[in-house]
Amino acid sequence: MEGHPAARGPANAAAPAAPAAPAAPRFVLDRREAVPALIGRHEDFLIVTGLAGTARDVAALTCDGAHTYTMAGAMGGACMIGLGLALARRDRRVLVVTGDGELLMNVGALATIAVMNPPNLAIVCVDNGHYGETGYQQSHTSLGVDLEKIAAGAGIQLTRTIEAADDLAAGGRLIREANAAAFVLLRVKPTEPPSFKRVMDPALCRDRFRAALLGS
């Protein structure tokens, strides 16, 4: 009965122990080296990027190739565009390269991707723990949020965190060879991405990507 001493338990019962603090994330890799090493032969993918940093990472790697669609002004949209592309073109491997801030804007996309589970879709989240485009304020991931655990909790079966150069080869195999939707969290130092002046004309980016998609 509520309020009865026996229902409340012993007065001297010990409080539950607090869980141990998770290990601090390691942001040590150089994105200018780690992103190309992870992706490898970029021509094997149709690539959709997030904003700013990851758009520059991929534009520099591909020389702003026609097989890449770099986002501008649509924060949070990269994963869902990649999902639609993977479902429409099951004959091609689709790679989404996004950042921690961009993914946090639409983290619910991971649940939809887990449910649809296209085997030709991989997501690489380049996590530097900061919002680089707005002045390098700390993002949630430098304060304890783990996007790989969120992806796994959403139901994505194949996930991996890369914090050391020795793990890049295994991550590269995952994004190329997985038989289900895959998620790779690539932790990097909060430094500037490559300096590359990419095409910013939305219509031109759309038309050339469409031509590459259709093979024309």
N, C-alpha and C positions, 0 to 999 in steps of 0.2 A: 504494500500500500504506500502511496506517495506520502512522504513526511514521516513514516515510521522509521525508527532508528535502524531496524534490521534491513530495511530497503536501501538505506544510504551506505551500508558497508561500514567497516571499521574506521574510526576517526583517524587512526594513524596509518591508513593505507598509503603506500608510496605512490607518488605521481608517476605517470609514464615517463620514461627517459626520452629526452629529445633526440631525434635522429642525428647521426653524425653529419657534419657539414660536407657537402660534395667537394671533391678536389677542384681547385681553381682551374679554369680553362687555360690552355697554353696557346697564346697568339704569337707564334714565333716564325712561321714560314713567310717568305717573301712572295707576295701574290704574283709578281712579274715572272717568277720562276715556277711557282707551284701550279698556277692555272694552266699554262701550256703543257707542263709535265703530266698533269692529270688528264687533260683532254686528249693529248696526242694528235693523231691525224684528224683534224677538224672536218675535213671534207666528207667524212663518213657519217656526219650528222646533219639534220636540220636543226638549227640552233635558235632558240628564243632567249633573249637576255632580259634582266631587270634594268633598273635605271642606273645612270651615272657610272659608278665604279665597274660593275660587271659588264656594262655595255662597252666601256673602254677596254677592259680586259680582252673581250672577245673581238672587238673591232681591230685591235692591234694584232692579235693572234691570226686573224683571218684576212687581214688587209681590207676590212670592211666588206667581206665577201657577200655575194648575192644569196648564199645559203643561210645567212644569218638575219634575224629580225630583231633589231635592237629597240627597246622600248624608250619612249620619251613622254613623260608627263602622265603615265598611267600606273602609278605606284600600286603594287599588289596584284597586277594583272598577268605577270609572266607565267606563273604555273598553270593558270587556267587556259591561257592561249596555247601553251604547250600540250596540255591535256587534249584539247580539241583537235590540235594538229595530229597528235599520236593516234587518236581514234579515227580520224579521217584518212590517214596514210599509214596503215598498219604495215606497209612494205618498207617503211623507212624508220631508222632510229632517230628519235627526237630527244634533244638535250636542252633542258632549261638551265641557264646559268643565272642565278639570282643572288642577292645579298641578304644579310640578316635583317636589315631594316625593311627592305622591300617585302620579304616573306612575312615578317611580323604584321605587316599591314593587312594581309589576307591569309592568316595561318589556317583558317578553315578550309582552304583549298586542298590541304593535305588529306583531309578526311574524304573529300570527293575523289581524289586520285586513288586513295586506298580502296574505295568501294569499286571504282571502275577498273583499276589495276591493269592498265595497258602494258603488255610486256615489252613494248618498244619505247617506253618513256623513262628517262632518267633525269633527276634533278640534282644539280650541284649548287649548294648554298655556300658562297664565299663569305665567311663570317669573320669580320674584323672587330666586332664588338662595339662599333661606332656608327653614327650617321655621318658618313663622309661628306655628303653633298651640302649639309647645312652647318658645318663647322666642327665636326668630329665630337659631337656630344656622345656620351656613352649610350649604347643601346641596351636592351634588356639582357642580351647574351653575355655582356661583360659583367652583369650583376647576378648571374646564376641561372638564367633561363637556358635550357639545353634543347636546341631545335631538333637534334637527332632523336632525343627521347620523345619529343612531341610527335615527330613523324612516325615513330614506331608505335606510340600510343594511339595514333589515329588509325593504325592498321597497315601501314606500309611495311611489308615483310622483310625487305632487303635494305638495310641501313648501315651506315658506317661513318665514323668520325675520323678525320685525318688531321693530325697535329704534328707529324714528323715526316721528313722527306722519304724515309724508308717505307712509308705506307702508301705512297702515291701510286706505285705500280698496281697494288691490289685494288685501289680505288678506281684506277683506269679500267681494269678488267671488269669491275662491277658495272660501270656505266655502259660498257660495250656488250657484255655477254649475259647480263641478267635476263631471266625468263619471266620476270614480273617487274612492276614498277619499282624503281630503285631510288634511294636518297643518299647523297653523300654530303656531309658537312665538312667543309674545308676551312680550317681555322688559320687565319693569316694575321700578320702584324697590321696595325692601323696606319699604313703608309699609303702614299698616292698610287693609284693605278697607272698604267702606262699612259704617256701623253700621246694621244692619237686623235686627230680631227676627223670624226666620222660624219657621214652624211646625215643631216638632220631634217631633210625634206620628207615629211610623212608619206606623201603620195609616191615619191620615187622609191622609198624604202619598201612600200607595199608592192609596187609594180614589179620591181626586180626580184623580190622574194617570191612573188606569185609565179614569175617566169621560171625561176629555179625550181620551184615546187612542181611545176607542170612539165619540166624538162624541155622547155622551149628556149 
